[in-house]
């Protein structure tokens, strides 16, 4: 498995985690504001990682071609 494939798989896993955190934040919004905010914060950190990995994969694909 190449590095690009590993990065893509990790990015997919992170996207699933991000979606779950956003859903949790939405569901908690009515009952526990603090926990909702914390879930949104974690989701933001995961989104940052997703974007970093997307940048790495995109740049490596441009260099290969």
PQR file with spaces between the fields and no chain letter, atoms N, CA, C, O and H, PARSE charges and radii, in Angstrom:
ATOM       1  N    UNK     1       0.845   -1.176    0.000 -0.4000 1.5000
ATOM       2  CA   UNK     1       0.000    0.000    0.000 -0.0000 2.0000
ATOM       3  C    UNK     1       0.891    1.239    0.000  0.5500 1.7000
ATOM       4  O    UNK     1       1.805    1.365    0.815 -0.5500 1.4000
ATOM       5  N    UNK     2       0.610    2.144   -0.921 -0.4000 1.5000
ATOM       6  CA   UNK     2       1.432    3.346   -1.025 -0.0000 2.0000
ATOM       7  C    UNK     2       1.047    4.362    0.053  0.5500 1.7000
ATOM       8  O    UNK     2       0.012    4.252    0.710 -0.5500 1.4000
ATOM       9  H    UNK     2      -0.132    2.042   -1.584  0.4000 1.0000
ATOM      10  N    UNK     3       1.905    5.331    0.200 -0.4000 1.5000
ATOM      11  CA   UNK     3       1.648    6.369    1.198 -0.0000 2.0000
ATOM      12  C    UNK     3       0.361    7.135    0.889  0.5500 1.7000
ATOM      13  O    UNK     3      -0.388    7.498    1.795 -0.5500 1.4000
ATOM      14  H    UNK     3       2.746    5.420   -0.334  0.4000 1.0000
ATOM      15  N    UNK     4       0.114    7.376   -0.398 -0.4000 1.5000
ATOM      16  CA   UNK     4      -1.100    8.098   -0.783 -0.0000 2.0000
ATOM      17  C    UNK     4      -2.343    7.327   -0.366  0.5500 1.7000
ATOM      18  O    UNK     4      -3.311    7.918    0.113 -0.5500 1.4000
ATOM      19  H    UNK     4       0.723    7.081   -1.135  0.4000 1.0000
ATOM      20  N    UNK     5      -2.321    6.018   -0.545 -0.4000 1.5000
ATOM      21  CA   UNK     5      -3.468    5.193   -0.161 -0.0000 2.0000
ATOM      22  C    UNK     5      -3.676    5.222    1.350  0.5500 1.7000
ATOM      23  O    UNK     5      -4.811    5.284    1.823 -0.5500 1.4000
ATOM      24  H    UNK     5      -1.535    5.538   -0.934  0.4000 1.0000
ATOM      25  N    UNK     6      -2.583    5.178    2.104 -0.4000 1.5000
ATOM      26  CA   UNK     6      -2.680    5.246    3.564 -0.0000 2.0000
ATOM      27  C    UNK     6      -3.283    6.578    4.003  0.5500 1.7000
ATOM      28  O    UNK     6      -4.135    6.627    4.891 -0.5500 1.4000
ATOM      29  H    UNK     6      -1.661    5.128    1.719  0.4000 1.0000
ATOM      30  N    UNK     7      -2.831    7.641    3.375 -0.4000 1.5000
ATOM      31  CA   UNK     7      -3.329    8.966    3.728 -0.0000 2.0000
ATOM      32  C    UNK     7      -4.810    9.079    3.382  0.5500 1.7000
ATOM      33  O    UNK     7      -5.584    9.650    4.150 -0.5500 1.4000
ATOM      34  H    UNK     7      -2.139    7.601    2.655  0.4000 1.0000
ATOM      35  N    UNK     8      -5.203    8.546    2.243 -0.4000 1.5000
ATOM      36  CA   UNK     8      -6.601    8.601    1.840 -0.0000 2.0000
ATOM      37  C    UNK     8      -7.472    7.806    2.805  0.5500 1.7000
ATOM      38  O    UNK     8      -8.558    8.256    3.169 -0.5500 1.4000
ATOM      39  H    UNK     8      -4.573    8.083    1.619  0.4000 1.0000
ATOM      40  N    UNK     9      -7.011    6.627    3.223 -0.4000 1.5000
ATOM      41  CA   UNK     9      -7.771    5.826    4.186 -0.0000 2.0000
ATOM      42  C    UNK     9      -7.893    6.550    5.525  0.5500 1.7000
ATOM      43  O    UNK     9      -8.954    6.540    6.150 -0.5500 1.4000
ATOM      44  H    UNK     9      -6.129    6.261    2.927  0.4000 1.0000
ATOM      45  N    UNK    10      -6.804    7.176    5.957 -0.4000 1.5000
ATOM      46  CA   UNK    10      -6.833    7.924    7.223 -0.0000 2.0000
ATOM      47  C    UNK    10      -7.800    9.102    7.104  0.5500 1.7000
ATOM      48  O    UNK    10      -8.525    9.420    8.047 -0.5500 1.4000
ATOM      49  H    UNK    10      -5.943    7.184    5.449  0.4000 1.0000
ATOM      50  N    UNK    11      -7.801    9.738    5.947 -0.4000 1.5000
ATOM      51  CA   UNK    11      -8.698   10.876    5.721 -0.0000 2.0000
ATOM      52  C    UNK    11     -10.166   10.430    5.763  0.5500 1.7000
ATOM      53  O    UNK    11     -11.010   11.138    6.312 -0.5500 1.4000
ATOM      54  H    UNK    11      -7.212    9.479    5.181  0.4000 1.0000
ATOM      55  N    UNK    12     -10.467    9.284    5.198 -0.4000 1.5000
ATOM      56  CA   UNK    12     -11.831    8.749    5.233 -0.0000 2.0000
ATOM      57  C    UNK    12     -12.241    8.462    6.674  0.5500 1.7000
ATOM      58  O    UNK    12     -13.358    8.777    7.085 -0.5500 1.4000
ATOM      59  H    UNK    12      -9.781    8.709    4.752  0.4000 1.0000
ATOM      60  N    UNK    13     -11.335    7.867    7.433 -0.4000 1.5000
ATOM      61  CA   UNK    13     -11.612    7.571    8.845 -0.0000 2.0000
ATOM      62  C    UNK    13     -11.864    8.854    9.627  0.5500 1.7000
ATOM      63  O    UNK    13     -12.771    8.911   10.458 -0.5500 1.4000
ATOM      64  H    UNK    13     -10.427    7.612    7.099  0.4000 1.0000
ATOM      65  N    UNK    14     -11.063    9.881    9.362 -0.4000 1.5000
ATOM      66  CA   UNK    14     -11.231   11.156   10.043 -0.0000 2.0000
ATOM      67  C    UNK    14     -12.547   11.833    9.656  0.5500 1.7000
ATOM      68  O    UNK    14     -13.182   12.484   10.486 -0.5500 1.4000
ATOM      69  H    UNK    14     -10.327    9.834    8.687  0.4000 1.0000
ATOM      70  N    UNK    15     -12.955   11.678    8.389 -0.4000 1.5000
ATOM      71  CA   UNK    15     -14.234   12.263    7.962 -0.0000 2.0000
ATOM      72  C    UNK    15     -15.400   11.628    8.715  0.5500 1.7000
ATOM      73  O    UNK    15     -16.340   12.316    9.113 -0.5500 1.4000
ATOM      74  H    UNK    15     -12.440   11.149    7.715  0.4000 1.0000
ATOM      75  N    UNK    16     -15.332   10.307    8.907 -0.4000 1.5000
ATOM      76  CA   UNK    16     -16.386    9.634    9.673 -0.0000 2.0000
ATOM      77  C    UNK    16     -16.413   10.143   11.107  0.5500 1.7000
ATOM      78  O    UNK    16     -17.484   10.374   11.670 -0.5500 1.4000
ATOM      79  H    UNK    16     -14.569    9.748    8.583  0.4000 1.0000
ATOM      80  N    UNK    17     -15.232   10.317   11.699 -0.4000 1.5000
ATOM      81  CA   UNK    17     -15.140   10.826   13.066 -0.0000 2.0000
ATOM      82  C    UNK    17     -15.678   12.252   13.136  0.5500 1.7000
ATOM      83  O    UNK    17     -16.384   12.607   14.080 -0.5500 1.4000
ATOM      84  H    UNK    17     -14.362   10.129   11.242  0.4000 1.0000
ATOM      85  N    UNK    18     -15.347   13.063   12.146 -0.4000 1.5000
ATOM      86  CA   UNK    18     -15.821   14.441   12.098 -0.0000 2.0000
ATOM      87  C    UNK    18     -17.348   14.489   12.042  0.5500 1.7000
ATOM      88  O    UNK    18     -17.976   15.236   12.792 -0.5500 1.4000
ATOM      89  H    UNK    18     -14.774   12.775   11.379  0.4000 1.0000
ATOM      90  N    UNK    19     -17.939   13.693   11.154 -0.4000 1.5000
ATOM      91  CA   UNK    19     -19.391   13.676   11.027 -0.0000 2.0000
ATOM      92  C    UNK    19     -20.061   13.229   12.326  0.5500 1.7000
ATOM      93  O    UNK    19     -21.104   13.763   12.703 -0.5500 1.4000
ATOM      94  H    UNK    19     -17.428   13.087   10.545  0.4000 1.0000
ATOM      95  N    UNK    20     -19.468   12.260   13.003 -0.4000 1.5000
ATOM      96  CA   UNK    20     -20.026   11.787   14.275 -0.0000 2.0000
ATOM      97  C    UNK    20     -19.953   12.883   15.338  0.5500 1.7000
ATOM      98  O    UNK    20     -20.902   13.075   16.098 -0.5500 1.4000
ATOM      99  H    UNK    20     -18.620   11.826   12.696  0.4000 1.0000
ATOM     100  N    UNK    21     -18.843   13.592   15.392 -0.4000 1.5000
ATOM     101  CA   UNK    21     -18.688   14.664   16.376 -0.0000 2.0000
ATOM     102  C    UNK    21     -19.671   15.804   16.122  0.5500 1.7000
ATOM     103  O    UNK    21     -20.227   16.371   17.062 -0.5500 1.4000
ATOM     104  H    UNK    21     -18.072   13.436   14.775  0.4000 1.0000
ATOM     105  N    UNK    22     -19.882   16.136   14.853 -0.4000 1.5000
ATOM     106  CA   UNK    22     -20.836   17.192   14.513 -0.0000 2.0000
ATOM     107  C    UNK    22     -22.252   16.757   14.880  0.5500 1.7000
ATOM     108  O    UNK    22     -23.029   17.549   15.413 -0.5500 1.4000
ATOM     109  H    UNK    22     -19.431   15.676   14.089  0.4000 1.0000
ATOM     110  N    UNK    23     -22.582   15.511   14.599 -0.4000 1.5000
ATOM     111  CA   UNK    23     -23.902   14.998   14.965 -0.0000 2.0000
ATOM     112  C    UNK    23     -24.095   15.022   16.481  0.5500 1.7000
ATOM     113  O    UNK    23     -25.151   15.415   16.976 -0.5500 1.4000
ATOM     114  H    UNK    23     -21.950   14.868   14.166  0.4000 1.0000
ATOM     115  N    UNK    24     -23.066   14.598   17.210 -0.4000 1.5000
ATOM     116  CA   UNK    24     -23.136   14.624   18.669 -0.0000 2.0000
ATOM     117  C    UNK    24     -23.344   16.052   19.183  0.5500 1.7000
ATOM     118  O    UNK    24     -24.152   16.286   20.082 -0.5500 1.4000
ATOM     119  H    UNK    24     -22.208   14.279   16.808  0.4000 1.0000
ATOM     120  N    UNK    25     -22.615   16.986   18.610 -0.4000 1.5000
ATOM     121  CA   UNK    25     -22.744   18.383   19.027 -0.0000 2.0000
ATOM     122  C    UNK    25     -24.160   18.887   18.770  0.5500 1.7000
ATOM     123  O    UNK    25     -24.742   19.583   19.602 -0.5500 1.4000
ATOM     124  H    UNK    25     -21.959   16.796   17.880  0.4000 1.0000
ATOM     125  N    UNK    26     -24.700   18.533   17.627 -0.4000 1.5000
ATOM     126  CA   UNK    26     -26.064   18.956   17.305 -0.0000 2.0000
ATOM     127  C    UNK    26     -27.082   18.356   18.278  0.5500 1.7000
ATOM     128  O    UNK    26     -27.983   19.048   18.752 -0.5500 1.4000
ATOM     129  H    UNK    26     -24.227   17.968   16.951  0.4000 1.0000
ATOM     130  N    UNK    27     -26.929   17.083   18.565 -0.4000 1.5000
ATOM     131  CA   UNK    27     -27.868   16.407   19.466 -0.0000 2.0000
ATOM     132  C    UNK    27     -27.765   16.925   20.901  0.5500 1.7000
ATOM     133  O    UNK    27     -28.759   16.947   21.626 -0.5500 1.4000
ATOM     134  H    UNK    27     -26.197   16.521   18.180  0.4000 1.0000
ATOM     135  N    UNK    28     -26.579   17.336   21.308 -0.4000 1.5000
ATOM     136  CA   UNK    28     -26.378   17.818   22.668 -0.0000 2.0000
ATOM     137  C    UNK    28     -26.736   19.295   22.845  0.5500 1.7000
ATOM     138  O    UNK    28     -26.813   19.792   23.968 -0.5500 1.4000
ATOM     139  H    UNK    28     -25.771   17.318   20.719  0.4000 1.0000
ATOM     140  N    UNK    29     -26.949   19.977   21.746 -0.4000 1.5000
ATOM     141  CA   UNK    29     -27.162   21.415   21.811 -0.0000 2.0000
ATOM     142  C    UNK    29     -28.315   21.806   22.737  0.5500 1.7000
ATOM     143  O    UNK    29     -28.241   22.832   23.414 -0.5500 1.4000
ATOM     144  H    UNK    29     -26.887   19.572   20.834  0.4000 1.0000
ATOM     145  N    UNK    30     -29.367   21.009   22.772 -0.4000 1.5000
ATOM     146  CA   UNK    30     -30.537   21.347   23.586 -0.0000 2.0000
ATOM     147  C    UNK    30     -30.386   20.948   25.055  0.5500 1.7000
ATOM     148  O    UNK    30     -31.041   21.524   25.924 -0.5500 1.4000
ATOM     149  H    UNK    30     -29.427   20.176   22.222  0.4000 1.0000
ATOM     150  N    UNK    31     -29.537   19.978   25.331 -0.4000 1.5000
ATOM     151  CA   UNK    31     -29.457   19.460   26.695 -0.0000 2.0000
ATOM     152  C    UNK    31     -28.208   19.895   27.455  0.5500 1.7000
ATOM     153  O    UNK    31     -28.283   20.196   28.646 -0.5500 1.4000
ATOM     154  H    UNK    31     -29.005   19.510   24.625  0.4000 1.0000
ATOM     155  N    UNK    32     -27.073   19.930   26.784 -0.4000 1.5000
ATOM     156  CA   UNK    32     -25.814   20.227   27.468 -0.0000 2.0000
ATOM     157  C    UNK    32     -24.945   21.101   26.565  0.5500 1.7000
ATOM     158  O    UNK    32     -24.229   20.596   25.700 -0.5500 1.4000
ATOM     159  H    UNK    32     -27.012   19.686   25.816  0.4000 1.0000
ATOM     160  N    UNK    33     -25.014   22.407   26.774 -0.4000 1.5000
ATOM     161  CA   UNK    33     -24.301   23.343   25.915 -0.0000 2.0000
ATOM     162  C    UNK    33     -22.780   23.165   25.981  0.5500 1.7000
ATOM     163  O    UNK    33     -22.093   23.253   24.964 -0.5500 1.4000
ATOM     164  H    UNK    33     -25.595   22.818   27.477  0.4000 1.0000
ATOM     165  N    UNK    34     -22.278   22.922   27.157 -0.4000 1.5000
ATOM     166  CA   UNK    34     -20.830   22.781   27.317 -0.0000 2.0000
ATOM     167  C    UNK    34     -20.310   21.570   26.551  0.5500 1.7000
ATOM     168  O    UNK    34     -19.298   21.651   25.855 -0.5500 1.4000
ATOM     169  H    UNK    34     -22.837   22.851   27.983  0.4000 1.0000
ATOM     170  N    UNK    35     -21.004   20.459   26.685 -0.4000 1.5000
ATOM     171  CA   UNK    35     -20.584   19.247   25.976 -0.0000 2.0000
ATOM     172  C    UNK    35     -20.727   19.425   24.465  0.5500 1.7000
ATOM     173  O    UNK    35     -19.910   18.921   23.695 -0.5500 1.4000
ATOM     174  H    UNK    35     -21.826   20.393   27.251  0.4000 1.0000
ATOM     175  N    UNK    36     -21.759   20.137   24.053 -0.4000 1.5000
ATOM     176  CA   UNK    36     -21.954   20.421   22.634 -0.0000 2.0000
ATOM     177  C    UNK    36     -20.789   21.256   22.091  0.5500 1.7000
ATOM     178  O    UNK    36     -20.254   20.969   21.020 -0.5500 1.4000
ATOM     179  H    UNK    36     -22.423   20.546   24.679  0.4000 1.0000
ATOM     180  N    UNK    37     -20.411   22.273   22.831 -0.4000 1.5000
ATOM     181  CA   UNK    37     -19.283   23.121   22.422 -0.0000 2.0000
ATOM     182  C    UNK    37     -17.988   22.331   22.356  0.5500 1.7000
ATOM     183  O    UNK    37     -17.180   22.516   21.446 -0.5500 1.4000
ATOM     184  H    UNK    37     -20.845   22.507   23.701  0.4000 1.0000
ATOM     185  N    UNK    38     -17.797   21.451   23.326 -0.4000 1.5000
ATOM     186  CA   UNK    38     -16.585   20.642   23.338 -0.0000 2.0000
ATOM     187  C    UNK    38     -16.543   19.702   22.135  0.5500 1.7000
ATOM     188  O    UNK    38     -15.487   19.509   21.532 -0.5500 1.4000
ATOM     189  H    UNK    38     -18.453   21.301   24.065  0.4000 1.0000
ATOM     190  N    UNK    39     -17.681   19.122   21.789 -0.4000 1.5000
ATOM     191  CA   UNK    39     -17.748   18.238   20.627 -0.0000 2.0000
ATOM     192  C    UNK    39     -17.469   19.021   19.340  0.5500 1.7000
ATOM     193  O    UNK    39     -16.797   18.519   18.439 -0.5500 1.4000
ATOM     194  H    UNK    39     -18.539   19.279   22.279  0.4000 1.0000
ATOM     195  N    UNK    40     -17.982   20.238   19.258 -0.4000 1.5000
ATOM     196  CA   UNK    40     -17.698   21.087   18.094 -0.0000 2.0000
ATOM     197  C    UNK    40     -16.215   21.437   18.024  0.5500 1.7000
ATOM     198  O    UNK    40     -15.632   21.480   16.941 -0.5500 1.4000
ATOM     199  H    UNK    40     -18.528   20.646   19.989  0.4000 1.0000
ATOM     200  N    UNK    41     -15.611   21.684   19.174 -0.4000 1.5000
ATOM     201  CA   UNK    41     -14.180   21.989   19.214 -0.0000 2.0000
ATOM     202  C    UNK    41     -13.359   20.805   18.698  0.5500 1.7000
ATOM     203  O    UNK    41     -12.441   20.980   17.896 -0.5500 1.4000
ATOM     204  H    UNK    41     -16.084   21.650   20.054  0.4000 1.0000
ATOM     205  N    UNK    42     -13.696   19.608   19.163 -0.4000 1.5000
ATOM     206  CA   UNK    42     -12.979   18.415   18.702 -0.0000 2.0000
ATOM     207  C    UNK    42     -13.200   18.216   17.206  0.5500 1.7000
ATOM     208  O    UNK    42     -12.280   17.825   16.488 -0.5500 1.4000
ATOM     209  H    UNK    42     -14.442   19.467   19.814  0.4000 1.0000
ATOM     210  N    UNK    43     -14.410   18.481   16.737 -0.4000 1.5000
ATOM     211  CA   UNK    43     -14.710   18.343   15.312 -0.0000 2.0000
ATOM     212  C    UNK    43     -13.864   19.320   14.493  0.5500 1.7000
ATOM     213  O    UNK    43     -13.393   18.979   13.408 -0.5500 1.4000
ATOM     214  H    UNK    43     -15.158   18.798   17.320  0.4000 1.0000
ATOM     215  N    UNK    44     -13.676   20.516   15.006 -0.4000 1.5000
ATOM     216  CA   UNK    44     -12.857   21.511   14.315 -0.0000 2.0000
ATOM     217  C    UNK    44     -11.412   21.045   14.208  0.5500 1.7000
ATOM     218  O    UNK    44     -10.773   21.228   13.172 -0.5500 1.4000
ATOM     219  H    UNK    44     -14.058   20.793   15.888  0.4000 1.0000
ATOM     220  N    UNK    45     -10.899   20.446   15.272 -0.4000 1.5000
ATOM     221  CA   UNK    45      -9.534   19.922   15.240 -0.0000 2.0000
ATOM     222  C    UNK    45      -9.404   18.791   14.222  0.5500 1.7000
ATOM     223  O    UNK    45      -8.403   18.702   13.511 -0.5500 1.4000
ATOM     224  H    UNK    45     -11.418   20.298   16.113  0.4000 1.0000
ATOM     225  N    UNK    46     -10.423   17.923   14.155 -0.4000 1.5000
ATOM     226  CA   UNK    46     -10.405   16.818   13.191 -0.0000 2.0000
ATOM     227  C    UNK    46     -10.482   17.374   11.773  0.5500 1.7000
ATOM     228  O    UNK    46      -9.789   16.885   10.881 -0.5500 1.4000
ATOM     229  H    UNK    46     -11.236   17.995   14.733  0.4000 1.0000
ATOM     230  N    UNK    47     -11.311   18.384   11.556 -0.4000 1.5000
ATOM     231  CA   UNK    47     -11.431   18.998   10.233 -0.0000 2.0000
ATOM     232  C    UNK    47     -10.101   19.595    9.788  0.5500 1.7000
ATOM     233  O    UNK    47      -9.741   19.520    8.613 -0.5500 1.4000
ATOM     234  H    UNK    47     -11.874   18.781   12.281  0.4000 1.0000
ATOM     235  N    UNK    48      -9.382   20.181   10.720 -0.4000 1.5000
ATOM     236  CA   UNK    48      -8.056   20.727   10.402 -0.0000 2.0000
ATOM     237  C    UNK    48      -7.117   19.614    9.912  0.5500 1.7000
ATOM     238  O    UNK    48      -6.375   19.798    8.948 -0.5500 1.4000
ATOM     239  H    UNK    48      -9.674   20.243   11.674  0.4000 1.0000
ATOM     240  N    UNK    49      -7.160   18.461   10.587 -0.4000 1.5000
ATOM     241  CA   UNK    49      -6.326   17.332   10.176 -0.0000 2.0000
ATOM     242  C    UNK    49      -6.736   16.824    8.791  0.5500 1.7000
ATOM     243  O    UNK    49      -5.886   16.481    7.970 -0.5500 1.4000
ATOM     244  H    UNK    49      -7.763   18.311   11.371  0.4000 1.0000
ATOM     245  N    UNK    50      -8.042   16.780    8.544 -0.4000 1.5000
ATOM     246  CA   UNK    50      -8.545   16.343    7.239 -0.0000 2.0000
ATOM     247  C    UNK    50      -8.015   17.261    6.142  0.5500 1.7000
ATOM     248  O    UNK    50      -7.547   16.798    5.103 -0.5500 1.4000
ATOM     249  H    UNK    50      -8.733   17.058    9.212  0.4000 1.0000
ATOM     250  N    UNK    51      -8.095   18.548    6.384 -0.4000 1.5000
ATOM     251  CA   UNK    51      -7.624   19.517    5.390 -0.0000 2.0000
ATOM     252  C    UNK    51      -6.127   19.421    5.165  0.5500 1.7000
ATOM     253  O    UNK    51      -5.661   19.556    4.034 -0.5500 1.4000
ATOM     254  H    UNK    51      -8.476   18.924    7.229  0.4000 1.0000
ATOM     255  N    UNK    52      -5.358   19.187    6.238 -0.4000 1.5000
ATOM     256  CA   UNK    52      -3.914   19.016    6.087 -0.0000 2.0000
ATOM     257  C    UNK    52      -3.597   17.800    5.234  0.5500 1.7000
ATOM     258  O    UNK    52      -2.743   17.862    4.350 -0.5500 1.4000
ATOM     259  H    UNK    52      -5.736   19.078    7.157  0.4000 1.0000
ATOM     260  N    UNK    53      -4.287   16.690    5.498 -0.4000 1.5000
ATOM     261  CA   UNK    53      -4.040   15.479    4.719 -0.0000 2.0000
ATOM     262  C    UNK    53      -4.452   15.665    3.264  0.5500 1.7000
ATOM     263  O    UNK    53      -3.790   15.155    2.359 -0.5500 1.4000
ATOM     264  H    UNK    53      -4.981   16.639    6.216  0.4000 1.0000
ATOM     265  N    UNK    54      -5.529   16.384    3.038 -0.4000 1.5000
ATOM     266  CA   UNK    54      -5.953   16.659    1.668 -0.0000 2.0000
ATOM     267  C    UNK    54      -4.913   17.473    0.926  0.5500 1.7000
ATOM     268  O    UNK    54      -4.665   17.245   -0.258 -0.5500 1.4000
ATOM     269  H    UNK    54      -6.066   16.798    3.773  0.4000 1.0000
ATOM     270  N    UNK    55      -4.307   18.417    1.619 -0.4000 1.5000
ATOM     271  CA   UNK    55      -3.260   19.235    1.019 -0.0000 2.0000
ATOM     272  C    UNK    55      -2.049   18.378    0.664  0.5500 1.7000
ATOM     273  O    UNK    55      -1.458   18.550   -0.402 -0.5500 1.4000
ATOM     274  H    UNK    55      -4.509   18.602    2.581  0.4000 1.0000
ATOM     275  N    UNK    56      -1.677   17.459    1.548 -0.4000 1.5000
ATOM     276  CA   UNK    56      -0.515   16.594    1.314 -0.0000 2.0000
ATOM     277  C    UNK    56      -0.763   15.673    0.122  0.5500 1.7000
ATOM     278  O    UNK    56       0.096   15.542   -0.749 -0.5500 1.4000
ATOM     279  H    UNK    56      -2.157   17.319    2.414  0.4000 1.0000
ATOM     280  N    UNK    57      -1.919   15.043    0.081 -0.4000 1.5000
ATOM     281  CA   UNK    57      -2.236   14.118   -1.012 -0.0000 2.0000
ATOM     282  C    UNK    57      -2.322   14.872   -2.323  0.5500 1.7000
ATOM     283  O    UNK    57      -1.800   14.411   -3.337 -0.5500 1.4000
ATOM     284  H    UNK    57      -2.617   15.150    0.789  0.4000 1.0000
ATOM     285  N    UNK    58      -2.973   16.023   -2.317 -0.4000 1.5000
ATOM     286  CA   UNK    58      -3.128   16.802   -3.540 -0.0000 2.0000
ATOM     287  C    UNK    58      -1.772   17.224   -4.088  0.5500 1.7000
ATOM     288  O    UNK    58      -1.535   17.135   -5.293 -0.5500 1.4000
ATOM     289  H    UNK    58      -3.397   16.397   -1.493  0.4000 1.0000
ATOM     290  N    UNK    59      -0.878   17.683   -3.212 -0.4000 1.5000
ATOM     291  CA   UNK    59       0.447   18.116   -3.664 -0.0000 2.0000
ATOM     292  C    UNK    59       1.283   16.961   -4.170  0.5500 1.7000
ATOM     293  O    UNK    59       2.022   17.127   -5.141 -0.5500 1.4000
ATOM     294  H    UNK    59      -1.070   17.756   -2.233  0.4000 1.0000
ATOM     295  N    UNK    60       1.195   15.792   -3.548 -0.4000 1.5000
ATOM     296  CA   UNK    60       1.984   14.648   -3.993 -0.0000 2.0000
ATOM     297  C    UNK    60       1.492   14.145   -5.342  0.5500 1.7000
ATOM     298  O    UNK    60       2.291   13.701   -6.166 -0.5500 1.4000
ATOM     299  H    UNK    60       0.594   15.657   -2.760  0.4000 1.0000
ATOM     300  N    UNK    61       0.166   14.212   -5.578 -0.4000 1.5000
ATOM     301  CA   UNK    61      -0.371   13.774   -6.866 -0.0000 2.0000
ATOM     302  C    UNK    61       0.077   14.722   -7.978  0.5500 1.7000
ATOM     303  O    UNK    61       0.342   14.282   -9.097 -0.5500 1.4000
ATOM     304  H    UNK    61      -0.483   14.573   -4.908  0.4000 1.0000
ATOM     305  N    UNK    62       0.162   16.000   -7.681 -0.4000 1.5000
ATOM     306  CA   UNK    62       0.596   16.981   -8.688 -0.0000 2.0000
ATOM     307  C    UNK    62       2.042   16.729   -9.044  0.5500 1.7000
ATOM     308  O    UNK    62       2.404   16.828  -10.217 -0.5500 1.4000
ATOM     309  H    UNK    62      -0.053   16.357   -6.772  0.4000 1.0000
ATOM     310  N    UNK    63       2.887   16.407   -8.076 -0.4000 1.5000
ATOM     311  CA   UNK    63       4.299   16.173   -8.328 -0.0000 2.0000
ATOM     312  C    UNK    63       4.538   14.887   -9.102  0.5500 1.7000
ATOM     313  O    UNK    63       5.482   14.809   -9.888 -0.5500 1.4000
ATOM     314  H    UNK    63       2.594   16.327   -7.123  0.4000 1.0000
ATOM     315  N    UNK    64       3.699   13.876   -8.894 -0.4000 1.5000
ATOM     316  CA   UNK    64       3.885   12.592   -9.582 -0.0000 2.0000
ATOM     317  C    UNK    64       3.565   12.729  -11.055  0.5500 1.7000
ATOM     318  O    UNK    64       4.255   12.144  -11.889 -0.5500 1.4000
ATOM     319  H    UNK    64       2.933   13.940   -8.255  0.4000 1.0000
ATOM     320  N    UNK    65       2.528   13.492  -11.398 -0.4000 1.5000
ATOM     321  CA   UNK    65       2.097   13.604  -12.796 -0.0000 2.0000
ATOM     322  C    UNK    65       2.928   14.518  -13.574  0.5500 1.7000
ATOM     323  O    UNK    65       2.684   14.712  -14.765 -0.5500 1.4000
ATOM     324  H    UNK    65       1.967   13.967  -10.720  0.4000 1.0000
